[in-house]
Amino acid sequence: MAAFRTDTLVVSGVYQTNQGEYDEDLVFIPLRSARTLFDYSTEATSLDVAVDSGFSIPQVVDGISSRLGDGYIVADRLKQQESSFRMIEIEKWITFLMLLFVLVMASFNILSTMSMLIIEKEDNMRILTSLGASRGMLRRIFLEEGMLIAVMGGIIGVAIGVVLCLLQQHFGLISLGGDPSQMSIDHYPCRLSLTDVLVTSAVVLVIGFFSGMVSSRSLPRLDR
């Protein structure tokens, strides 16, 4: 034991994050004790830098990297917790794919509604055909009808989703379990992203277009 540096410390608190890499191997001790155990005077393995509000973190990272050179690694929070954030990103896209599947299944309601509408309007389509309307014109009518249904539903759904995200982001309606005094945040984190809104809107438009196109292709044969 004489070959090892030892120290006696009093445990003042135990924290659990449910992540093995922290719960099993991480201990916070006073800086003086750490320097004694590692035989450090002024050396350090890492330094934490807090960025004031109003500054861009990527620009700060680039500035520090250019000043320190290639001998140092400058990592923001995303790079420091790369595995955790990658899992969150994967979970996000899996949830998106699941909701996309639900949306595709719901699009069959548009197909059934349009099919019933085509059957009900068959006499009207015969009249329009007698007046000179082409088959392409009739298909375009039902295509636009299907797009209108999808767009209106998409606008309402995206608006409700944006409102709920903003409420959660600013007021924390959904809280996390556990003791709030032992947690840095006590509500489910949420941040509204314009890219996510645009992607969701684009998916709704694409599904609405294909729904209208499929329903418009099912027009019956009309004789003048």
Sequence and secondary structure as in RCSB ss.txt:
>XXXX:A:sequence
MAAFRTDTLVVSGVYQTNQGEYDEDLVFIPLRSARTLFDYSTEATSLDVAVDSGFSIPQVVDGISSRLGDGYIVA
DRLKQQESSFRMIEIEKWITFLMLLFVLVMASFNILSTMSMLIIEKEDNMRILTSLGASRGMLRRIFLEEGMLIA
VMGGIIGVAIGVVLCLLQQHFGLISLGGDPSQMSIDHYPCRLSLTDVLVTSAVVLVIGFFSGMVSSRSLPRLDR
>XXXX:A:secstr
 TTS             S HHHHTT     HHHHHHHHT SS  S       TTS HHHHHHHHHHHH TTS   
 HHHHTHHHHHHHHHHHHHHHHHHHHHHHHHHHHHHHHHHHHHHHTHHHHHHHHHTT  HHHHHHHHHHHHHHHH
HHHHHHHHHHHHHHHHHHHHH  SB SS GGGSS SB      HHHHHHHHHHHHHHHHHHHHHHHTT      
